[in-house]
């Protein structure tokens, strides 16, 4: 058997194992003109192929897969095992789909009820209607997708640990860079600090899909603020500074690390900054402890629950409305990965947090026109359910940059 065929057979076996563990009869992959990137990636289809016509690929929990392809592109799924049905008209497409699904009651697709998890809702409503008309229930493949899209191997974990170490060092260097300029009276801006961090990225062989952030005072109250060459603020004594930086190794399959730290340009930190940071730190630690306890005790835990754990701390202190984003996001080969997010605000993420995946924990309080505090760590859950924080030490207090 050729290497490619063996690889495809192994992938199908892995999918079937996942289906049996999830208690789902089959996974129905669908794609049209690249609308479902998960189908292309999970099935590991050749990248050069044009998918200008609809295809379906059914993988049952046991037994042989089945392909439904258009006559013009009837060879597009030949890299995969299974019987092939060729359709030509829309009528023969629906007939072929009905035959393919005969006898099944529940199939998974890249769909989320009420679009609760939009990150996996890649199949259009009309296609879902056609599949349902064949007498089957469509359930979300969200938990299946993250098993194949979000889990890391040992090499990726090691890459992350090394990158996180770089980012922690760069944070300290950036605060030192600020201190040097302020104490010498040399003008300094947010953009200068951003460019300093990017230069450190380059020295260390790490890269980013978008530039890191340095924001001062009221700019730090904008969670997605980023300075540019044209738009930035000066940094001077008495300013509050937030650094948010994310990067990965400049190598294939490398995964991101992503951290946020805060500092004050002075010898000691004013009480108002200390107070808000301690609340945010408490929320961060509450989410981390929730995940650690759940994993240690063998419970199924979900993204929305971890968000609730952090958000409750901030709400109790009266700042619930100032925590305007989810607690954390999945981390992978792209900065916002395809696993469970820690979110019960923007979405209700009902995906389980599973071993061999990573996510950020980054609660924040944003006081418009004044300042914003966020404390971000990265968490990895090992195959043995051990919960690791990469890029330690975690921030325990606002850094007094001129101390």
C-alpha positions in Angstrom: 0.0 0.0 0.0 1.4 3.4 -0.9 2.3 5.9 1.8 -0.5 8.3 0.9 -3.1 5.5 1.0 -1.8 4.2 4.3 -2.0 7.8 5.7 -5.6 8.1 4.5 -6.6 4.8 6.0 -5.1 5.8 9.3 -7.0 9.1 9.3 -10.3 7.3 8.6 -9.7 4.9 11.5 -8.9 7.9 13.8 -12.2 9.6 12.7 -14.1 6.4 13.3 -12.6 6.0 16.8 -13.6 9.6 17.6 -17.2 8.9 16.3 -17.6 5.9 18.5 -16.3 7.8 21.5 -18.7 10.7 20.8 -21.6 8.3 20.2 -22.3 9.6 16.7 -23.2 7.3 13.8 -21.3 9.1 11.1 -19.5 12.3 10.1 -20.8 13.9 6.8 -18.1 16.2 5.3 -19.4 18.7 2.8 -17.6 21.4 0.8 -18.3 23.9 -1.9 -15.8 26.3 -3.3 -13.7 26.2 -0.1 -16.6 27.0 2.1 -15.6 24.4 4.7 -11.9 24.6 5.4 -12.2 21.9 8.0 -13.2 19.3 5.4 -10.1 20.1 3.3 -7.8 20.0 6.3 -9.1 17.1 8.3 -9.4 14.9 5.2 -6.0 16.1 4.1 -7.0 16.6 0.5 -4.4 17.6 -2.1 -4.0 21.4 -2.0 -3.9 21.8 -5.8 -7.4 20.5 -6.4 -10.2 22.8 -7.5 -13.5 22.3 -5.6 -15.9 24.2 -7.8 -18.7 21.6 -7.4 -20.3 20.2 -4.2 -19.0 17.0 -2.7 -20.0 14.9 0.3 -17.9 12.4 2.1 -19.5 10.1 4.6 -17.4 8.4 7.3 -19.5 6.0 9.4 -18.5 5.0 12.9 -17.9 1.5 11.4 -17.8 0.2 7.9 -16.6 1.8 4.6 -16.8 5.5 3.8 -18.8 6.8 0.8 -18.1 9.6 -1.7 -20.6 11.7 -3.6 -18.8 13.8 -6.3 -19.8 15.7 -9.4 -19.0 14.3 -12.8 -16.6 17.2 -13.6 -14.7 16.6 -10.5 -15.2 12.9 -10.0 -11.6 12.3 -9.1 -11.3 14.9 -6.4 -11.7 12.4 -3.5 -9.7 9.7 -5.0 -7.0 10.1 -2.3 -9.6 8.8 0.2 -10.9 5.3 0.7 -14.6 4.3 0.0 -17.1 3.7 -2.7 -17.8 6.5 -5.2 -21.1 7.8 -6.5 -21.0 10.3 -9.3 -23.8 12.8 -9.7 -24.5 15.2 -12.6 -27.8 17.1 -11.9 -29.2 18.6 -8.7 -31.7 15.8 -8.7 -29.1 13.1 -8.9 -27.2 14.9 -6.1 -30.2 14.7 -3.8 -30.9 11.1 -4.8 -27.3 10.1 -4.2 -27.3 11.9 -0.8 -30.5 10.0 0.2 -28.9 6.7 -0.8 -25.7 7.5 1.1 -27.6 8.4 4.3 -30.2 5.6 4.2 -30.5 3.8 7.5 -28.7 6.5 9.5 -30.4 8.6 12.2 -27.7 11.1 13.4 -24.8 12.6 11.4 -22.3 15.2 12.4 -21.6 18.2 10.2 -19.8 21.6 10.6 -22.9 23.2 12.0 -23.9 24.7 15.4 -27.5 25.0 16.6 -28.5 28.7 16.6 -24.9 29.4 15.5 -23.9 29.2 19.1 -20.3 28.4 18.1 -19.8 30.3 14.8 -16.2 29.1 14.4 -17.4 25.7 13.2 -20.6 26.7 11.4 -19.3 26.3 7.9 -22.2 24.4 6.3 -25.0 26.6 4.9 -28.6 26.3 6.1 -29.8 25.1 2.8 -27.5 22.2 2.7 -28.5 21.3 6.3 -32.2 21.4 5.1 -31.4 18.9 2.3 -29.6 16.5 4.6 -32.5 16.7 7.1 -34.9 15.9 4.3 -33.2 12.6 4.0 -34.6 11.7 7.5 -31.5 12.2 9.6 -30.7 14.5 12.5 -27.8 16.8 12.0 -25.6 17.4 15.1 -22.6 19.6 15.6 -19.2 18.3 14.8 -17.6 20.9 17.1 -16.1 18.4 19.5 -14.9 16.2 16.7 -13.3 19.1 14.8 -11.2 20.1 17.8 -9.9 16.6 18.1 -8.3 16.9 14.7 -7.7 20.7 14.5 -6.7 21.7 18.0 -4.6 19.0 19.6 -0.8 19.4 19.7 1.9 16.7 19.5 5.0 16.8 21.6 7.0 18.8 19.1 4.4 21.5 19.0 4.3 21.7 22.8 8.0 22.1 23.0 7.9 24.8 20.3 5.3 26.6 22.4 7.3 26.3 25.6 10.4 27.8 23.9 8.4 30.6 22.3 6.6 31.5 25.6 10.0 31.7 27.2 11.1 34.2 24.6 7.9 36.3 25.1 8.5 36.5 28.8 12.0 37.7 28.3 10.8 40.2 25.7 8.3 41.6 28.2 11.1 42.3 30.7 13.3 43.7 28.0 10.5 46.0 26.8 10.0 47.4 30.3 13.7 48.0 30.5 13.6 49.7 27.2 10.9 52.0 28.5 12.9 52.7 31.7 16.0 53.5 29.8 14.3 56.1 27.6 12.2 57.7 30.4 15.1 58.0 32.8 17.4 59.5 30.1 14.7 61.9 29.0 14.7 60.4 25.4 11.3 60.7 23.7 9.4 57.4 23.4 6.1 56.2 21.9 4.0 53.1 21.9 5.1 52.5 18.3 8.8 52.6 19.4 8.1 49.8 22.0 6.1 47.8 19.4 9.0 48.0 17.0 11.5 47.0 19.7 9.5 43.9 20.4 9.3 43.0 16.7 13.1 43.4 16.5 13.4 40.9 19.3 11.1 38.5 17.5 13.4 38.7 14.5 16.5 38.0 16.6 14.9 35.0 18.2 13.5 33.4 15.0 9.9 33.8 16.0 7.1 35.5 13.9 3.6 36.8 14.2 0.6 37.2 11.9 -0.1 40.7 13.3 2.0 43.2 15.3 2.2 43.1 19.1 0.6 45.8 21.1 1.9 48.5 23.4 -0.9 50.8 24.8 -0.7 53.5 27.4 -3.4 55.0 29.7 -6.8 55.3 27.9 -5.5 53.3 24.9 -5.2 50.3 27.2 -8.9 50.4 27.8 -9.4 49.4 24.1 -8.8 45.6 24.1 -7.8 45.6 20.4 -5.8 48.8 20.2 -2.6 48.6 18.2 -0.2 51.5 17.6 0.9 52.3 14.1 3.6 54.5 12.7 1.0 57.2 12.1 -1.3 56.7 15.2 0.4 56.3 18.6 0.8 58.0 21.9 3.9 59.1 23.8 5.1 57.2 26.9 6.2 59.2 29.9 6.6 59.1 33.6 3.3 58.4 35.4 1.8 56.4 32.5 0.1 53.0 32.7 1.4 50.6 30.1 -0.1 47.3 28.7 2.0 44.9 26.6 0.2 42.2 24.6 2.5 40.0 22.4 2.0 36.8 20.6 4.3 34.8 18.3 5.4 31.3 17.1 8.5 29.8 15.7 9.2 30.5 12.1 8.8 26.8 11.2 6.1 24.5 9.8 3.4 23.4 12.2 4.6 25.7 15.0 2.0 27.0 17.4 1.5 30.3 19.1 2.2 31.6 22.6 0.3 34.7 23.7 0.8 36.8 26.9 -0.2 40.2 28.3 1.5 42.1 31.1 1.0 45.6 32.6 3.3 48.1 34.1 3.5 51.6 35.5 6.1 54.2 34.6 7.2 55.1 38.1 9.0 53.9 41.2 5.8 52.6 42.9 2.4 51.7 41.5 -0.7 53.9 42.5 -3.4 52.1 44.4 -6.1 52.4 41.7 -3.9 50.3 39.3 -3.1 47.8 42.1 -6.8 47.4 43.0 -8.0 46.6 39.4 -5.0 44.3 38.8 -5.8 42.3 41.9 -9.4 41.7 40.7 -8.2 40.7 37.3 -5.6 38.4 38.8 -8.2 36.8 41.0 -10.4 36.1 37.9 -7.5 34.6 36.0 -6.6 32.3 38.9 -10.2 31.3 39.4 -10.5 30.1 35.8 -7.1 28.3 36.1 -8.2 26.6 39.3 -11.5 25.5 37.8 -9.7 23.8 34.9 -7.1 22.2 37.1 -9.8 20.9 39.5 -11.9 19.5 36.7 -9.0 17.8 34.9 -7.7 16.4 38.2 -11.0 15.0 39.2 -11.8 13.6 35.7 -14.8 15.7 35.0 -16.0 16.9 31.6 -15.5 20.6 31.6 -16.7 23.1 29.0 -15.4 26.4 27.7 -18.4 28.4 28.9 -17.9 27.1 32.5 -14.3 28.3 32.7 -15.5 31.7 31.4 -18.1 31.8 34.2 -15.5 31.0 36.8 -13.5 34.1 35.9 -16.4 36.4 35.2 -18.0 35.7 38.5 -15.0 37.2 40.3 -15.1 40.4 38.4 -18.9 40.7 38.7 -18.7 40.4 42.5 -16.4 43.4 42.5 -18.9 45.5 40.5 -17.0 45.6 37.2 -19.0 43.0 35.2 -19.8 45.5 32.4 -16.2 46.5 32.1 -15.2 42.9 31.2 -16.2 43.1 27.6 -14.7 40.0 26.0 -14.5 36.2 26.5 -12.0 34.9 29.1 -9.9 33.1 26.6 -9.4 31.6 23.2 -8.0 28.4 21.7 -4.4 28.5 20.6 -2.9 26.7 17.7 -1.0 27.2 14.5 -3.1 30.4 14.2 -3.4 32.7 17.2 -7.1 32.1 17.6 -7.3 28.3 17.2 -10.1 25.8 16.5 -10.5 24.3 19.9 -12.8 25.3 22.8 -12.8 29.0 23.8 -13.4 30.1 27.3 -16.6 32.0 26.5 -20.0 32.4 27.8 -20.4 36.1 26.8 -19.8 36.5 23.0 -20.9 32.9 22.4 -21.9 30.0 24.7 -19.0 27.6 23.9 -20.3 24.2 24.7 -17.2 22.4 23.5 -15.4 20.3 26.0 -11.9 21.3 27.1 -9.9 18.2 26.0 -6.4 16.9 26.6 -3.5 18.0 24.3 -5.1 21.4 23.6 -4.1 24.9 24.6 -6.0 28.1 25.3 -5.4 31.5 26.9 -6.9 32.8 30.1 -7.1 36.6 29.9 -9.7 38.4 31.9 -9.7 42.1 31.8 -11.3 45.3 33.2 -11.5 48.2 30.8 -12.4 51.7 32.2 -13.1 53.9 29.2 -11.1 57.1 29.1 -8.8 55.9 31.9 -7.0 52.6 31.6 -7.5 48.9 31.1 -6.0 45.9 32.9 -5.6 42.4 31.4 -3.6 39.5 32.6 -3.0 36.8 30.0 -1.5 33.4 30.5 -1.4 30.3 28.2 -2.6 26.9 29.4 -1.9 23.5 28.0 -3.7 20.3 29.1 -1.5 17.3 28.6 -2.6 13.8 27.5 -2.5 12.8 31.2 -4.8 15.8 32.0 -2.0 17.8 33.7 -2.6 21.5 33.4 0.5 23.4 32.5 1.0 27.2 32.4 3.6 28.0 29.7 5.6 31.2 29.9 5.9 31.3 33.7 6.2 33.1 36.0 2.7 34.6 35.8 2.3 38.2 36.6 1.5 38.7 40.3 1.5 42.5 40.5 1.7 45.6 38.2 5.4 46.2 37.4 6.9 49.4 38.7 9.0 50.1 35.6 11.2 52.7 37.2 11.8 50.8 40.5 
